[in-house]
Amino acid sequence: MRFSPDDVVCRVALNLGWVRTAEEALRAWLPLVSALRPVSMQFEAAGPDGLRRGYLADLLVVFPPPEGGAAEGGTAHDRLLAPMGELARRLGLDPAAFEVDEDGLGGALNVKDEQDGSPYGAYLVLALTGADPLNPEGEQADYDDTGEDLL
């Protein structure tokens, strides 16, 4: 998927551990999905041997540059922080917890304590200007190897 160099692209990881059915999870997430209008979504049941319970969702959300173009939107850092603050508040998280990377073009909001979590179960938000934070090169990841060298 291609993005404008000025788009703020976010991956939002959600986990509703208290729901027992996919229908409950989807009903809980419907207002958020309707408001954010993600360009991509993935929903699945948490694995029985995993760290999470219930249902998981991954949303790919794109915030285009402000009206009038990127030049009127301030610096890249400002263009990153504005939508991230709005997104964090919508998720019920503290916008001040968003940590910007050293380049100022991306960052993460990681909910470390479950008591600080959002009503939607958001536990991780990754952001990058102009690219998918999980795939900044823009190509599909396809690994034939076992991945043992990464452990």
C-alpha positions as CSV (number, residue, x, y, z in Angstrom):
1,M,0.0,0.0,0.0
2,R,1.4,3.4,-0.9
3,F,1.0,6.5,1.2
4,S,1.7,10.2,0.7
5,P,5.0,11.3,2.3
6,D,3.0,13.6,4.5
7,D,0.4,11.0,5.7
8,V,0.6,9.9,9.3
9,V,0.1,6.1,9.2
10,C,-0.8,4.3,12.4
11,R,-1.1,0.7,13.5
12,V,-3.5,0.3,16.4
13,A,-3.3,-3.0,18.3
14,L,-6.4,-3.9,20.3
15,N,-7.2,-6.7,22.7
16,L,-10.6,-7.3,24.4
17,G,-9.7,-10.0,26.9
18,W,-13.1,-10.0,28.6
19,V,-15.2,-10.8,25.5
20,R,-16.1,-14.4,24.8
21,T,-17.4,-14.3,21.2
22,A,-16.4,-12.6,18.0
23,E,-19.8,-10.9,17.9
24,E,-19.1,-9.2,21.3
25,A,-15.7,-8.0,20.2
26,L,-17.0,-6.6,16.9
27,R,-19.9,-4.8,18.7
28,A,-17.4,-3.2,21.1
29,W,-15.1,-2.1,18.3
30,L,-17.8,-0.9,15.8
31,P,-17.9,2.7,17.1
32,L,-14.1,3.0,17.0
33,V,-13.9,1.4,13.5
34,S,-16.7,3.7,12.3
35,A,-14.9,6.8,13.6
36,L,-11.4,5.9,12.5
37,R,-12.3,4.4,9.1
38,P,-9.2,2.2,8.9
39,V,-7.8,1.3,5.4
40,S,-7.1,-2.2,6.7
41,M,-8.4,-4.3,9.6
42,Q,-7.6,-7.7,10.9
43,F,-9.6,-9.5,13.6
44,E,-8.8,-12.8,15.3
45,A,-9.3,-14.9,18.4
46,A,-6.4,-14.8,20.7
47,G,-4.4,-18.1,20.7
48,P,-5.0,-20.3,23.7
49,D,-1.3,-20.5,24.4
50,G,-0.6,-16.8,23.9
51,L,-0.2,-13.9,26.3
52,R,-3.6,-12.4,25.4
53,R,-7.1,-13.7,25.9
54,G,-10.4,-12.9,24.1
55,Y,-10.1,-11.2,20.7
56,L,-7.4,-9.1,18.9
57,A,-7.7,-6.5,16.2
58,D,-5.1,-4.7,14.2
59,L,-6.2,-1.4,12.5
60,L,-4.2,0.5,9.8
61,V,-5.3,4.1,10.0
62,V,-4.1,6.9,7.8
63,F,-4.3,10.6,8.7
64,P,-3.7,12.7,5.6
65,P,-2.0,16.1,5.8
66,P,-4.1,19.0,7.0
67,E,-6.3,20.9,4.5
68,G,-4.1,23.3,2.5
69,G,-1.2,20.8,2.2
70,A,1.7,19.9,4.3
71,A,3.4,23.3,4.1
72,E,0.6,24.9,6.1
73,G,0.6,22.0,8.6
74,G,3.8,23.0,10.4
75,T,6.9,20.8,10.8
76,A,6.8,17.0,10.3
77,H,7.0,16.7,14.1
78,D,3.9,18.9,14.5
79,R,2.0,17.0,11.8
80,L,2.8,13.7,13.6
81,L,1.7,14.9,17.1
82,A,-1.6,16.5,16.1
83,P,-3.3,13.3,14.9
84,M,-1.6,11.1,17.5
85,G,-3.0,13.3,20.3
86,E,-6.5,13.0,18.8
87,L,-6.1,9.3,18.3
88,A,-4.9,8.7,21.8
89,R,-7.8,10.6,23.3
90,R,-10.3,8.7,21.1
91,L,-8.8,5.4,22.4
92,G,-9.0,6.6,26.0
93,L,-5.2,6.8,26.4
94,D,-2.9,9.6,27.6
95,P,-1.5,11.5,24.6
96,A,1.5,12.5,26.7
97,A,2.5,8.8,26.7
98,F,3.3,8.9,23.0
99,E,7.0,8.7,22.5
100,V,8.5,10.2,19.4
101,D,11.5,8.5,17.7
102,E,14.8,10.3,17.3
103,D,13.9,11.4,13.7
104,G,10.7,12.9,14.8
105,L,8.8,11.1,12.0
106,G,7.3,8.3,14.0
107,G,6.8,6.9,17.4
108,A,4.9,4.6,19.7
109,L,2.3,4.7,22.5
110,N,2.7,1.5,24.5
111,V,0.2,0.8,27.3
112,K,2.3,-0.9,29.9
113,D,-0.3,-1.3,32.6
114,E,-3.6,-2.9,31.9
115,Q,-5.3,-0.5,34.3
116,D,-4.3,2.3,32.0
117,G,-5.9,0.6,29.0
118,S,-8.6,2.0,26.9
119,P,-12.3,0.9,26.6
120,Y,-11.4,-0.6,23.2
121,G,-8.5,-2.6,24.6
122,A,-5.8,-0.6,22.8
123,Y,-2.4,-1.6,24.1
124,L,0.0,-0.4,21.3
125,V,-0.1,2.4,18.8
126,L,2.7,2.7,16.3
127,A,3.0,5.7,13.9
128,L,5.2,6.7,11.0
129,T,5.1,9.6,8.6
130,G,4.6,8.4,5.0
131,A,4.8,4.6,5.6
132,D,3.3,1.7,7.4
133,P,5.2,1.4,10.8
134,L,5.3,-2.4,10.5
135,N,6.4,-2.3,6.9
136,P,8.3,1.0,6.2
137,E,9.8,-0.3,2.9
138,G,6.4,-0.7,1.5
139,E,6.9,-4.3,0.2
140,Q,5.1,-7.4,1.4
141,A,7.1,-9.3,4.0
142,D,7.7,-12.9,2.9
143,Y,10.0,-15.0,4.8
144,D,10.9,-18.5,3.7
145,D,13.4,-19.1,6.5
146,T,12.5,-20.4,9.9
147,G,13.6,-17.2,11.6
148,E,15.8,-19.0,14.1
149,D,18.5,-16.4,13.5
150,L,16.2,-13.7,14.8
151,L,15.8,-15.4,18.2
